[in-house]
Amino acid sequence: MGAEWHRSLLYIVEQAREYGLVLYGAGYWGKIAYDLFELFHVTPLCFCDDDAEKKGASHCGIPVYSLDEAADKYEKAVFVVCIDETPSAGEWNRRTRACMIGRLQEKGVYSANSEMHLPFYVFLLDTGLEVVSQEIESTFIPEDMFIAEELKRIILFNNMSNSGSYYLEQLLDGHSHMLFLPYIESLERVYVKRLKYLKGKELIIEMLAQMLGYFHSQYEGIGCVGQHRFQNFCVDEQGEFIHDILIDPREFVIELRKQFGGCVRLKSYGHMLKIYFAAYNNCLGRRKEKDIDYWMFYHMHLPNFEVSSMYHNLYPEEFSRIENLIIIREPVQHCYSWIRRFVIKEKNNVAVRRPLFSAIIKSELGIMLERQTGYKNVRAIKFEDLKYHTKATLQSLCIWLDIPFENQMLDTTVNGFVIYFPANTPTGVKYITGNDTSTVKLTDFSEVMTLWDQTRLNMIFGKFKRAYQYDTSVPAFSEFSKEERTHMLKEGFKLADIVENVILEKGNEDEIYDVNSFIKNIFEQYMDGYQLDTEYYDYIRPVEKEEY
């Protein structure tokens, strides 16, 4: 969320009423910000903009100043960053945003309120304030609709493989014993930083803000609004986004408020998750069946997930069963695919920053699957097993979860809609069903790594590979002395050079680092500290027989 966390939109409104409001960015998103604050009867004092040609003009009927002028005139006002994005482009320009935040800090007019992300609140321009504020005449929930307090089982799903995580979620979609909030990603930080402290209308608005991308909206054509959760993953065979996947925001507000009853306040992180899942699935029109103990499938999408960390805020006593499921992929192939997609193709400057890149490298070492004392509720599932032995692997998964196998699990769907997946091929992007196996048949990694790189990585990843029965023809690193391992790491890695080139091209000056030294240090610390008696969590093997 940037340098700091703002408390809530309502708090910003209160501050703007007391000290005045300045909108930084007199463009498309400035107009959205103007309309949003007008809902609360707050008219900005002015706009300010870095474009000299806009200085002295007016926008939405109020003056546009330079940042210097606005800071001098209204030094106590709330300054909110409004990135100028066109409706057609709709890209969240993080670098521009960071520069604007920096300029506010330089001028002494920055506050946590400046960190407000406008796209998270555009749903209010669709629903209006009445539906958020009005008292619900009845909080009665019919017997066939989901009630948060009755949800007692949860799967914490995390990933090594991006493609694999989406694929499994699409296979499980629609299972009669499972509830989904597709691709939600972890909500823990926003709960800890913000939601646990809020109540009433303030809490409702901030919980709705986390649903960016799930709602039908007049702005849903903008990528950072209407397709934020599903962009590029929920398309038809022509590659067109399936808008029918989205739900009505007004319906969700009503369902959300019903789940709270008379006290709109969160009891815990688990309580929040239950409310989200119940309200969302009620909006989908799903109906509860008697005598089914439903699973919530919580797709947190965290690589190198630390299993023990979740229990700081997720209390086991709130659930009858909590399971951790982590999808894995052959690590050398995963390394190649990840670099090729996020670094070479997308040049994603977030992906190459140290925190995420480190998490990816450590996931390929299998660190998150090393067995921890006191945590038995962890299983891995292999992407390759899902691709090559789909039915048998899903049958084993169902046995583990104590739910029936259902034939619709063999199709890739989201909210009941058949989904196609974009695949990069030598002839360009083509749209395939999730069951296509071309993504796990890769053999030529030369675009990303040399043969010596591949050999070294197979040695370094060797313990992880053997634990999960991946083929390997080279000895693991533990077969070598400390000196031999040091020599093994002497030469640079081609993939590190690729990552560093993107950092130099796309990153800011403070994001530049020596990538080869960085990953070599990770590898060296891992190999030096590895305990030979390390055990790994079990994985879900395909069942042998056809009959379930």
Secondary structure, DSSP 8 states (H G I E B T S, - for coil): --SS----HHHHHHHHHHH-EEEE--SHHHHHHHHHHHTTT---SEEE-S-GGGTT-EETTEEEE-HHHHHHH-TTSEEEE-----TTT----HHHHHHHHHHHHHHT---GGGG--GGGGTHHHHH-SHHHHS--S-----TTS--GGG--EEEEEEES-HHHHHHHHHHHTT-TTEEE-TT----HHHHHHTGGG-BHHHHHHHHHHTTTTSB--TTTTSHHHHTTTTTTTSB-TTS-B-GGGSB-HHHHHHHHHHHHTT--B---HHHHHHHHHHHHHHHTT----TT---EEEEE---TT--GGGGGGTS-GGG-SEEEEEEEE--HHHHHHHHIIIIIIIS--TTTTSHHHHHHHHHHHTTGGGB-BTTB--EEEEEHHHHHHSHHHHHHHHHHHHT----GGGGS-EETTEE-EEEEEETTEEEEEETT--GGG-----TTT--HHHHHHHHHHTHHHHHHTT----S--GGGS-HHHHHHHTTS--HHHHHHHHHHHHHS-GGG---HHHHHHHHHHHHHHH--TT--B--B----SSS--
